[in-house]
Amino acid sequence: MEPDGTGGALVVLAGEIDQDCATELRDALVSALRAYPEGLVLDLAGVTFCDCACLNVLLRARLESGVDRDHRAPRFRVRNTSARVSRLLELTGTLAYFPNGSGPG
C-alpha cells in the first residue's frame, strides 16, 4: 500500500485471493480505509485467482467505504482487473460495481 498524495492510497493485490486469506484482506482494507480518508484504489492486475469469498470482501468494502468528502466519488475503486477477476465479476453480475479503470466506479 502506498499513499497517493491526495489523502488516499493505492493497494496492489497479487496472487491467489480466496477464502483462506479473505479475513486478512478484509481487515487490511478496513484499516486502510480508516487511515486514508480519501479512500483506496485497488490494482488487481496481478490477481491470478479470486473466489466468491474475495468477491464478498470487495463488495463489502465498497459498500462500507461510502463516498468522498465532496460526495462525488466512491472511496473504494478498482483498476487493472486481471482477466480472472473480470471473468468472476461478469459471471456474478457485479462488473458494474467495479469498472476496470482508475476513475470513479
Buried (B, 14 or more C-beta within 10 A) or exposed (E): BEEBEEEBBBBBBEEEBBEEBBEEBBEBBBEBBEEBEBBBBBBBBEBEEBBEBBBEBBBBBBEEBEEBEEEEBBBBBBBBBBEBBBEBBEEEEBBEBBBBEEEEB
